[in-house]
Each structure stands twice: as structure tokens, then as C-alpha cells.
Amino acid sequence: MTTPATDWKEVVPPEEAAQFEDLAAQLGAQQQGLGQKSGTMRRGLHAKVNVAARAQFEVHADVPAHLKVGLFAEPKTFDAVVRFSNGGPVMEADKKPDVRGLGVKLIGVGGKKLIPGMEGCVTQDFLAILASAVPFRDPAEFIFFVKAARSPLTLVPKAIFGLGLKRALSLLGQLQKGLGAPLTALHTNRYFSALPIRFGPYAAKFSFTPVETPPVPGEADLGAALVKVLEARPVKWHFQVQLFADETRTPIEDPTVDWDTPWTTLATLTLPQQSVSSPKGQELSRWAEGLSFDPWHAQEELRPLGAMMRARSPAYRVSTQNRKAAPEPTSFPDALR
């Protein structure tokens, strides 16, 4: 077997930290404005939850030796909570084109964590979306679009003025293609990190790939459909990683490139059969909404990589503080099992 490459690197400009703090403040100001308008302080992005549910994350016994990294070092099953969401900063109908996200929080994970002051937390988050790469070249471009998209009628002229004609038309075309895809049931989707993380000495992207796709109930509402599925049976995804090979095929700092290296299965995410609409299920949903799902809730061995990931660190801190999110849990509540 070919030895995986370990010569990946990040490129961090000296002015980056200040720029990312400014971008985080811009996103936070939008979050506060929307919260004052609606009377509820929601997440800066991915504000609408489709479903929150109880889960288990089982690390397989046959993980290849070179991938026995961090929490994947030995077979183990972790309690988890998952949150399916629409990507926008406001509550809108599922039929509206949007990013669809999956947040997974593992509980009971040892090892030193990344966020200063939270090194002893026992959680690990994995955040994923339907796309395996993103159309935005850098964080500034992403924040520009998020803000401009709040006024759809002026989005095109704002994009042309802010990004230039060629780049604006290219980006808008990519977004229309991606966001305009037909709605598909949450449990039938494959979700991708889209951005890389460290994986011990390697760099990787990850995905959650459905193991099987049970029949889809006749529901236009994405959450309601998954609730019906979970009342009847469990659903599962395989957690898979693909590794960095070189800067051309698998760049760390260019988030627009779709990596082409093979996928390896390391674990299984299972949502057991459960009644999300029961009193216990509703209480779990309330508990999950108080939590924060953040790619920087991570072991040092699984640190987020690249400018887009680095920009998420201050942005998630601001969002979490604005809505006074709950502290990281130390265990999965017995009453919600």
C-alpha cells in the first residue's frame, strides 16, 4: 500500500486573524439584527432545525493501522446527538433553495481539545453539508454573499459590484446549480465536510454516507419525513475519510476543489428507532437547540484546516456568545436516552 502523504501545509497570512475577527463581527451583527427583529436569538447560520435526534457513533474494529488516530484509535461506541438543519440565518420553508446540514456531537470523547478554556471538554463535533466542496474561494467572499443574499432583489448587482462581473456570474451560476437541486429526504443524503481537517499526521475530508435508504414518507417537510422514518426503524450512515495526496489534487487552502482520493470507512453513525415527537423526543430537541455545533469542538489530532475552517473559529465563538449557548455537555442525559 502506498504511504499516505504527510507534506500538507497551511498558508496563514500575518493579517488573517484580524480579518477573520472582523468577518465574525459582521456575521454577528447580522445575527443580532435578525434576533432583535424576530424576538429570538438564533444561530448566525443554520438557524432552522429540521430534526434533532439521539444517535450512536461506533468506531469499527477494522480501522486501518495508519488511520487509528484520536478517537478512532480503538473500537468504541459513543453517545451522540445529531441536528439536521437548513443553512440560512432565518426560518424559511424547506422548499426554498438552501444548504442542508448535518451536525453530529459525540459525547464522552477523551483527549485534549482545541478551544482555549475548553481543553478538558469531552465532546467532538463533525459538521457536514450536501456538497463535497464549496464555491467560495475564501471567507471574505462567503461573508459577502451571506450578507448580500439577505436582499435577493439586489443580490446580482451587489455581487457584480463587489466581486466583479466574471467572478459574480461564475459564483452565482454555481450557487444556482447547487442550491436548486431537488429536495431529497434527509436520511437518503450523503453529507460531506467539504473542508479538510487534520487526521493525525495526515489531512483528510470526511463524509457520512447512507448505508441504506428506507422508503421516503409522502411529506414535503424534511423534518416531518425523517420523524416518520425514525418511528418505524433506525437509519445509518458510514463515516468515511479521504486523505490528502498533493496540493494539486487535494489542496488545503482552496475550498473549491473536489478531492479525488479514495474513501475509507472508519465508523457507523446510527439513529436508533425513536419517537422524536414524544415528550422525551421534544425535550431532547430543546436540549440540542441549546447546544453549539462547532468544527472547533475537536481533538487536537482532528484540528480543522484551511482558511475557511480557520475563519469559522471566531465566527462560531461570536454566534455562540450572542445566543448564550449551553456549555458543552459532560455526559448524555440519562433522561433523554
Order of alpha helices (4+ residues) and beta strands (2+ residues): alpha-beta-beta-beta-beta-alpha-alpha-alpha-beta-beta-beta-alpha-beta-beta-alpha-alpha
